[in-house]
Amino acid sequence: MRRAVVLGTGAYLPERIMSNAEMESLVQTSDEWIRERTGITQRHIAAEGEFTSDLGTKAAQQAIKNAGIAPESIDLVILATTTPDETMPSTATKIQHRLGITGGAAFDINAACSGFVYAMTIANSFLVSGAANRVLVVGAETYSRILDWNDRTTCILFGDGAAAVVLEAQEDAGTSADRGVLFSQIHSDGQYTQLLATNGGVSSTMTSGKMFMVGKEIYRHAVSKMPAAVDEALAGVGLSHADVDWLVPHQANMRILSGVAQKLQISENKVIATVPVHANTSAASIPLALHAGNTDGRIKKGQLLACPALGAGLTWGCTLIRW
């Protein structure tokens, strides 16, 4: 059967780094308080005039180079983002153009922090069905533009960044030993929309709005729904927790990462965590962690990766990848 195999990864983080010490001058908080409760030490902030499309394009260029392919061979560009450059056109089409891709299609999806898993699920469907042969999946965010910098419950948690993966359809035996995406499933439940949202939008207020979050409830849902999504994925291909080489979850904060690993009875030594150095970058967080593990040699060919996420909506899911 056809499998969606990862050919390459790429990432980009804005040059400006905002430390916890700088946060102390903005809101009533401290470096010690932030580290203790979130594990975050710093976050990257996009420069004035630096947009989501800029971050996404740079990450995509690196992924394409890493994959060793020509940009024009890509059939589809999917951008997961909550912070597009404009309401229209899609930011994906801008990235597509800057990469020199004139064929195929490009579109944005908005599933907030679950965006990458949603995008991977869509990409996998295109590749397995034969509707595409190569797909570029990008997660890119400029959350600094929708943060309330007077709200210490949210502004300390988020940062800007982008990462990308190139996927190619390859024929394999159709077993759990195959390389590529073995399982990818997504869910949502709109009764929880007000747990994590913005207070504005194009239709409602004609503004983008600012983010707000009910942190305790989001934590509760994250440490239950993300492990459940991993269990669903493993059961779908007849594998167990012991088969997972790396847990690469959405990088919300270290308490959630630890809670998810504990619930799954997976050692924290098997968790790839990059949230301490770039905070929560929403749809970019899982691919940033994948790129980190890919480039530093931790992730090796043939290893099994479980990538669960939970985001506003509420949305959640998991992608299971054999590297």
VEXDREN-2710 file (C-alpha; in Angstrom, 1 decimal):
% VEXDREN-2710
k/r/px/py/pz
1/MET/0.0/0.0/0.0
2/ARG/1.0/3.6/-0.3
3/ARG/2.5/5.3/2.8
4/ALA/3.2/9.0/3.4
5/VAL/6.9/8.9/4.2
6/VAL/8.8/11.9/5.7
7/LEU/11.6/13.0/3.3
8/GLY/12.8/16.1/5.2
9/THR/12.2/18.6/7.9
10/GLY/12.9/22.3/8.4
11/ALA/12.4/25.0/11.0
12/TYR/12.6/28.7/11.5
13/LEU/12.5/30.8/14.7
14/PRO/12.6/34.6/14.7
15/GLU/15.9/36.2/15.8
16/ARG/14.4/38.1/18.7
17/ILE/14.4/36.1/21.9
18/MET/12.3/37.3/24.9
19/SER/13.6/35.9/28.1
20/ASN/11.6/35.3/31.3
21/ALA/13.5/38.2/32.8
22/GLU/12.1/40.5/30.2
23/MET/8.6/39.1/31.0
24/GLU/9.1/40.4/34.5
25/SER/9.0/44.0/33.1
26/LEU/5.7/43.4/31.3
27/VAL/3.5/41.5/33.9
28/GLN/3.6/40.5/37.5
29/THR/5.7/37.3/37.3
30/SER/9.2/36.0/37.7
31/ASP/11.6/33.7/36.0
32/GLU/11.3/31.3/38.9
33/TRP/7.5/31.2/38.7
34/ILE/7.5/30.6/34.9
35/ARG/10.1/27.9/35.0
36/GLU/8.5/26.1/37.9
37/ARG/5.0/26.0/36.4
38/THR/5.7/25.7/32.7
39/GLY/9.4/24.8/32.2
40/ILE/9.6/27.7/29.7
41/THR/12.8/29.8/29.8
42/GLN/12.4/31.9/26.7
43/ARG/10.3/32.4/23.5
44/HIS/10.9/33.9/20.0
45/ILE/9.1/37.0/18.9
46/ALA/8.6/37.9/15.2
47/ALA/10.1/41.3/14.2
48/GLU/8.0/44.2/13.1
49/GLY/7.1/43.5/9.5
50/GLU/7.9/39.8/9.8
51/PHE/4.8/37.8/9.1
52/THR/3.6/34.2/9.3
53/SER/4.3/33.7/5.6
54/ASP/7.9/34.8/6.1
55/LEU/8.4/32.2/8.9
56/GLY/6.6/29.5/7.0
57/THR/8.5/30.1/3.8
58/LYS/11.9/29.9/5.6
59/ALA/11.0/26.7/7.3
60/ALA/9.6/25.2/4.1
61/GLN/12.8/26.1/2.1
62/GLN/14.9/24.2/4.7
63/ALA/12.6/21.2/4.6
64/ILE/12.7/21.0/0.8
65/LYS/16.5/21.3/0.9
66/ASN/16.7/18.6/3.6
67/ALA/14.5/16.4/1.5
68/GLY/16.7/16.9/-1.6
69/ILE/13.8/17.5/-3.9
70/ALA/12.8/20.3/-6.4
71/PRO/10.0/22.6/-5.1
72/GLU/8.1/22.2/-8.3
73/SER/7.6/18.5/-7.6
74/ILE/5.3/19.3/-4.7
75/ASP/1.6/18.7/-5.5
76/LEU/0.1/20.3/-2.4
77/VAL/1.0/22.8/0.3
78/ILE/-1.0/22.7/3.6
79/LEU/-0.4/25.4/6.1
80/ALA/-1.6/24.9/9.7
81/THR/-2.0/28.3/11.3
82/THR/-4.3/30.4/13.6
83/THR/-2.5/33.6/12.6
84/PRO/-2.6/34.0/8.8
85/ASP/-1.1/37.2/7.2
86/GLU/-4.6/38.3/6.0
87/THR/-8.1/37.1/6.1
88/MET/-7.7/36.2/2.4
89/PRO/-6.0/35.0/0.4
90/SER/-4.7/31.9/2.2
91/THR/-1.2/32.3/3.6
92/ALA/-0.4/28.9/2.0
93/THR/-0.8/30.4/-1.5
94/LYS/1.8/33.1/-0.6
95/ILE/4.2/30.4/0.6
96/GLN/3.6/28.3/-2.5
97/HIS/4.4/31.3/-4.7
98/ARG/7.6/32.2/-2.8
99/LEU/8.8/28.6/-3.2
100/GLY/8.3/28.8/-7.0
101/ILE/5.5/26.2/-7.0
102/THR/3.0/27.0/-9.8
103/GLY/1.1/23.6/-10.0
104/GLY/-1.1/21.7/-7.6
105/ALA/-2.9/23.4/-4.7
106/ALA/-2.4/25.3/-1.5
107/PHE/-4.7/26.0/1.5
108/ASP/-4.7/26.9/5.2
109/ILE/-6.3/25.0/8.0
110/ASN/-7.2/26.3/11.5
111/ALA/-7.2/23.8/14.3
112/ALA/-5.1/25.9/16.6
113/CYS/-2.6/23.8/18.6
114/SER/-3.9/20.6/16.8
115/GLY/-3.2/22.1/13.4
116/PHE/-0.2/20.1/12.5
117/VAL/-1.9/16.8/13.3
118/TYR/-5.0/17.9/11.3
119/ALA/-2.7/18.9/8.4
120/MET/-0.8/15.6/8.6
121/THR/-4.1/13.7/8.6
122/ILE/-5.2/15.5/5.4
123/ALA/-1.8/15.1/3.7
124/ASN/-1.9/11.4/4.5
125/SER/-5.3/11.0/2.9
126/PHE/-4.1/12.8/-0.3
127/LEU/-1.0/10.6/-0.5
128/VAL/-2.5/7.3/0.3
129/SER/-5.4/7.8/-2.1
130/GLY/-3.1/8.8/-4.9
131/ALA/-4.5/12.3/-5.2
132/ALA/-1.0/13.6/-4.6
133/ASN/2.6/12.2/-4.6
134/ARG/4.4/14.9/-2.6
135/VAL/2.9/17.2/0.1
136/LEU/4.5/20.0/2.0
137/VAL/3.0/20.4/5.5
138/VAL/3.9/23.7/7.3
139/GLY/3.0/24.8/10.8
140/ALA/3.6/28.6/11.2
141/GLU/2.4/31.0/13.9
142/THR/2.9/34.6/15.0
143/TYR/1.0/34.3/18.3
144/SER/2.6/37.4/19.7
145/ARG/0.1/39.4/17.5
146/ILE/-2.9/37.9/19.3
147/LEU/-1.6/37.9/22.9
148/ASP/-2.9/40.2/25.6
149/TRP/0.4/41.3/27.0
150/ASN/-1.3/42.3/30.3
151/ASP/-2.6/38.8/30.9
152/ARG/0.1/36.8/32.6
153/THR/-1.9/33.5/32.3
154/THR/-1.4/33.5/28.6
155/CYS/1.4/35.8/27.4
156/ILE/4.1/33.9/29.2
157/LEU/3.2/30.6/27.5
158/PHE/3.4/31.4/23.7
159/GLY/5.9/32.3/21.1
160/ASP/6.4/32.6/17.3
161/GLY/7.9/30.1/15.0
162/ALA/7.5/27.8/12.0
163/ALA/8.5/24.3/11.0
164/ALA/7.7/22.0/8.0
165/VAL/7.9/18.5/6.7
166/VAL/8.0/17.1/3.2
167/LEU/6.0/13.9/2.7
168/GLU/6.2/11.5/-0.3
169/ALA/4.0/8.6/-1.2
170/GLN/6.0/5.3/-1.3
171/GLU/4.8/1.8/-1.8
172/ASP/5.3/-0.6/1.1
173/ALA/4.1/-3.9/2.5
174/GLY/1.1/-2.5/4.4
175/THR/2.2/-3.6/7.9
176/SER/3.1/-1.7/11.1
177/ALA/6.8/-2.1/10.1
178/ASP/6.3/0.2/7.1
179/ARG/8.0/3.6/7.0
180/GLY/5.7/6.6/7.0
181/VAL/2.4/7.6/8.6
182/LEU/0.9/4.4/10.0
183/PHE/-2.2/6.1/11.5
184/SER/-3.6/9.6/11.8
185/GLN/-6.9/10.5/13.4
186/ILE/-8.5/13.8/14.4
187/HIS/-11.4/14.8/16.7
188/SER/-13.2/17.9/17.9
189/ASP/-15.9/18.8/20.4
190/GLY/-17.3/22.3/20.0
191/GLN/-19.0/22.5/23.4
192/TYR/-15.6/23.5/24.8
193/THR/-15.0/26.5/22.5
194/GLN/-14.8/29.0/25.3
195/LEU/-12.0/27.3/27.1
196/LEU/-9.5/28.6/24.7
197/ALA/-10.4/31.3/22.2
198/THR/-9.9/34.9/21.1
199/ASN/-12.4/37.7/22.0
200/GLY/-12.8/38.8/18.5
201/GLY/-13.0/37.8/14.8
202/VAL/-13.7/39.0/11.3
203/SER/-17.4/38.4/11.4
204/SER/-18.1/39.2/15.1
205/THR/-15.9/42.2/15.9
206/MET/-14.1/43.0/12.7
207/THR/-10.8/42.5/14.6
208/SER/-8.5/39.5/15.2
209/GLY/-9.2/39.7/19.0
210/LYS/-6.9/38.7/21.8
211/MET/-6.4/35.2/23.3
212/PHE/-7.9/34.0/26.6
213/MET/-7.7/30.6/28.2
214/VAL/-9.2/28.6/31.1
215/GLY/-5.9/27.0/32.0
216/LYS/-7.0/24.4/34.5
217/GLU/-9.6/23.0/32.2
218/ILE/-7.2/23.0/29.2
219/TYR/-4.7/21.0/31.3
220/ARG/-7.4/18.5/32.4
221/HIS/-8.5/17.9/28.8
222/ALA/-4.9/17.7/27.5
223/VAL/-3.7/15.0/29.9
224/SER/-6.8/12.9/29.2
225/LYS/-7.4/13.4/25.4
226/MET/-3.8/13.4/24.2
227/PRO/-3.0/10.0/25.8
228/ALA/-6.4/8.6/24.6
229/ALA/-5.5/9.7/21.1
230/VAL/-2.1/7.9/21.3
231/ASP/-3.9/4.7/22.6
232/GLU/-6.3/5.0/19.6
233/ALA/-3.5/5.3/17.2
234/LEU/-1.5/2.3/18.6
235/ALA/-4.6/0.1/18.8
236/GLY/-5.3/1.0/15.1
237/VAL/-2.1/-0.7/14.0
238/GLY/-1.8/-3.3/16.6
239/LEU/1.1/-1.8/18.6
240/SER/1.6/-1.0/22.2
241/HIS/3.2/1.8/24.4
242/ALA/6.4/-0.3/24.5
243/ASP/6.7/0.0/20.7
244/VAL/7.0/3.8/20.9
245/ASP/10.5/5.1/20.5
246/TRP/9.7/8.8/20.8
247/LEU/6.7/10.7/22.2
248/VAL/6.6/14.0/20.3
249/PRO/3.5/15.8/21.7
250/HIS/2.3/19.3/21.2
251/GLN/4.7/21.5/23.1
252/ALA/2.2/23.3/25.4
253/ASN/4.2/23.3/28.7
254/MET/6.4/20.8/30.5
255/ARG/3.7/19.9/33.1
256/ILE/1.4/18.8/30.3
257/LEU/4.2/16.8/28.5
258/SER/5.0/15.1/31.8
259/GLY/1.4/14.4/32.5
260/VAL/0.8/12.8/29.1
261/ALA/4.0/10.7/29.4
262/GLN/3.0/9.5/32.9
263/LYS/-0.6/8.6/31.7
264/LEU/0.9/6.5/28.9
265/GLN/3.6/5.0/31.1
266/ILE/6.2/6.2/28.7
267/SER/9.5/7.3/30.2
268/GLU/10.2/11.0/30.1
269/ASN/13.5/10.1/28.5
270/LYS/11.5/9.2/25.4
271/VAL/9.8/12.6/25.2
272/ILE/11.2/15.1/22.8
273/ALA/10.6/18.5/24.5
274/THR/11.6/21.8/22.9
275/VAL/9.0/23.9/24.7
276/PRO/11.6/25.3/27.2
277/VAL/13.4/27.2/24.5
278/HIS/10.6/28.3/22.2
279/ALA/7.4/28.1/24.4
280/ASN/4.1/27.1/22.9
281/THR/4.2/27.8/19.1
282/SER/0.8/26.2/18.5
283/ALA/0.6/24.5/15.1
284/ALA/4.4/24.9/14.7
285/SER/5.3/23.1/18.0
286/ILE/5.2/19.4/16.9
287/PRO/7.2/19.9/13.7
288/LEU/9.7/22.1/15.5
289/ALA/10.3/19.2/17.9
290/LEU/10.4/16.7/15.0
291/HIS/13.0/18.9/13.3
292/ALA/15.1/19.1/16.5
293/GLY/15.1/15.4/17.0
294/ASN/15.8/14.8/13.3
295/THR/18.8/17.2/13.1
296/ASP/20.4/16.2/16.4
297/GLY/20.3/12.5/15.6
298/ARG/17.9/11.4/18.3
299/ILE/15.3/10.3/15.8
300/LYS/16.6/7.4/13.6
301/LYS/15.2/5.6/10.6
302/GLY/12.7/2.9/11.5
303/GLN/11.8/4.4/14.9
304/LEU/8.2/4.8/15.9
305/LEU/7.0/8.3/16.8
306/ALA/3.7/9.2/18.5
307/CYS/2.6/12.8/17.9
308/PRO/-0.5/13.8/19.9
309/ALA/-2.0/17.3/20.2
310/LEU/-4.9/19.2/21.7
311/GLY/-6.0/22.7/20.8
312/ALA/-8.8/25.3/20.7
313/GLY/-12.1/24.0/19.5
314/LEU/-11.5/21.7/21.3
315/THR/-9.6/19.8/18.7
316/TRP/-7.3/16.9/19.3
317/GLY/-5.7/13.8/17.6
318/CYS/-2.6/11.9/17.0
319/THR/-0.3/11.0/14.1
320/LEU/1.8/7.8/14.3
321/ILE/4.9/7.9/12.2
322/ARG/7.5/5.2/11.4
323/TRP/10.6/7.4/10.6
END
